[in-house]
Amino acid sequence: MPPAPPASDRWIVLKFGGTSVSRRHRWDTIGRLAQRRAGENDARVLVVVSALSGVTNELTAIADGAADSDVRLLQLEQRHREFAVELGLDPEQVLGERLAALRALGVDPRAGGRDLAWQAELLAQGELLSSSLGAAYLRAAGLDFGWMDARQWLQASLLPNQSPWAQRLSVSCSTSPSEGWSAAFRQQPARMLLTQGFIARHEDGGTAVLGRGGSDTSAAYFGALLGARRVEIWTDVPGMFSANPREVPDARLLTRLDYYEAQEIATTGAKVLHPRSIKPCRDASVPMAILDTERPELPGTSIDGGAATVPGVKAISRRNGIVLVSMEGIGMWQQVGFLADVFARFKKHGLSVDLIGSAETNVTVSLDPSENLVNTDVLAALSADLSEICRVKVIVPCAAITLVGRGMRSLLHKLSDVWATFGRERVHMISQSSNDLNLTFVIDEADADGLLPVLHAALIDSGAMPVEETSVFGPRWREIAHGIRKRDTPWWQGERQRLLAMAAAGTPRYAYHLPTVRARARALKQLSSIDQHYYAIKANSHPAILKLLVQEDFGLECVSLGELQRVFEVIPELSPRRVLFTPSFAPRAEYEHAYGLGVTVTLDNIESLQRWPEVFRGRDLWLRVDLGRGDGHHEKVRTGGKESKFGLPVARVEAFVARARQLGTRVIGLHAHLGSGVETPQHWKQICDELGGIANRIGSVEIIDIGGGLPIPYTADDEPFDLDAWGAGLAEIKAAYPGYRIAIEPGRYLVAEAGALLLSVTQVVEKDGVHRVGLDGGMNALIRPALYDAWHDIVNLSRIDEAAEGVFDIVGPICESSDVFGKRRRLTVATTEADVVLVADAGAYGFTMANAYNLRALPKEEVLDV
Ligand code: LLP
């Protein structure tokens, strides 16, 4: 390797694409960025630009012989003249010669035969024009910018087996500088230089072009030839993401990748960087960065050889338009040369094979979408050819879903949710790359819709995508695009003294902050799309909370006789019409009792109607259906789908209604609750839509109950639920089914954040390097962490102002190894016996799930109002 040039002579290459060069203010940014880079340790700067946006497409149409080429050329000329004026330049002075050259190409005798050299020259005009405009503008602004013709410096190298077309219009360039190249390059007087992407010198001295994505590749070639400090690709997105942000708003910015991962991501999906551009930089060990011209303050994506090799899935992508060719080889298999015969036929038709799967009698390959594939005759011709040696089936259209990351093989055990997701689709083919960097599933294109957000979430939940690695994963797309909505400061921070006083009277103790419950209730009530509100009292049945919510005009949803009794004990005057009874596998007597009380009964199976006709005869009821899927923060709280015990399958609704009619039973409500802690607002919109359709078929339904399940932000990373978006989505559906009232029955949303669990430290112990803080209550007082791996923030309330620099596992006193509130949590190192620890967001499913295991007493409960 040649010695690195002195720092003062090290280059930074900046590349700007079409949208970055088409507006005046963008050129101001280019000037500013170039100057800033030139100030970094006396660097020199080379700026590589694309043509104005859309121009290359126009030139391609003309090169392809479009009938209205004259008009298009005139328009192109006009467009550049106008832009010169926008830049405050004299069009004739800056562009006169170039536009004359463009016009001359239009009437060039070679145009008739669409001569390849002529096409290349024509295509090159876009970059020549944009770079001339930019250089003139930057110089006029007083910057020390020189302009150079890239064809003087980039030399196309002809590869064997390349078609004449590719040798002219899709060339690669040499990255080893010829004798004197570097010295000559350095001689150029200006500190900053501007040149064209996409174009190079052909061996015959004429013009060649690099093909699509050529500007990125040009920048990379220059970076490699110059041994640059860095190649920066400035574009209109913040970098590479863990998924396409348009499809997956939770996709994470990938802040640092190694060349190989970046290559794989660029090849399998991300459009931000042309895959060809990585190798030249990789071979020359030149770091790359992808940065956002509009948001230069963001970190972007850095790609270099020293990137820490964090194992795990970094990105997931989807490619549409994949064609699968399945070949049954029958007797041919195992014959020497069979595959060679097969692939020769693909070659003959100019089709490039991407994935390959093979079995004893079958070889299946996928073809990348390419121009000649759009023409279906190619496939017919290929099939005809292949059928001489095997039976052929073409499967279209397919989508390839690819997981990219390091060490895919060692991740398989974490991918069970991913496999489960695919379990619902027909997977035609699974392929694992031999470099262990990708795993691809090919499915029908129609099945791929909506799959990416689900897969992305499953990868994070399972730990297969290690988003906590901040050296690799940056902010979410939606944070970047819309800013993140932070959780409110929790109420208990302002109530520390009162809470400590309560704790002094004995722990474990739950404290409920009624103003928080009230605020949540009112937020829900102000949404116009909901007509009736119920509170699922299983979340927290403290009398003060029941009274408060009834005052706020909520009805109450109960699931047992015990809960019904609680409700009428606490609020004897409550009208039974405001009470729902939605039990699961309850005994007959509970239904009889509920009807006796006059509350609304919900049923979710036919068997009960058949076995206990007397209970339901002549009565009204709500029917709970299972829409075939569940959702929620943990598999144990998903209440839909075959594995779940809840709900009548939609296919049996008709039979249920028929049976009910025989009994004179009226189905007046339709209900679905598919899970708890669901994060996507569309979940309820979809439920509402499906229930609306079913209600229309039943006829007697008056009300649609879309369940509870609204999430709360348990971690600092979680965003508060977007109630407005939720309500707006429901309003859309409601408009489609104006005849029904819409009901909800949340539990968690109303009470979780209002509750804190106070505990006292019993012991602080170190064992084998693990420090543990023990508390006087554990899974007996709050079972959610043990049961669902649920996260609750934990603070040392006694020492809340001390820096939390110690790392502890927080455990309870129960004789079970799952008695852990949280692992590797930060508390002050001074944490000691009798300190009061607060477990946050414990107002829902806290006390109501507490138990006396190990014969430990139930926690106390207390409320705080105003
Ligand atoms: N409606 C029905 C029919 C339900 O089964 C439930 C909760 C709700 C409404 C209220 O769901 P929420 O809005 O609270 O998500 N123990 C688990 C939650 C179990 C939820 C059971 N059913 C946890 O701590 O996460």
Boltz pocket constraint, residues with backbone or C-beta under 6 A from the ligand:
constraints:
  - pocket:
      binder: B
      contacts: [[A, 536], [A, 539], [A, 557], [A, 582], [A, 637], [A, 639], [A, 673], [A, 675], [A, 676], [A, 677], [A, 707], [A, 708], [A, 709], [A, 710], [A, 745], [A, 746], [A, 747], [A, 748], [A, 749], [A, 784], [A, 788], [A, 844], [A, 845]]
      max_distance: 6.0
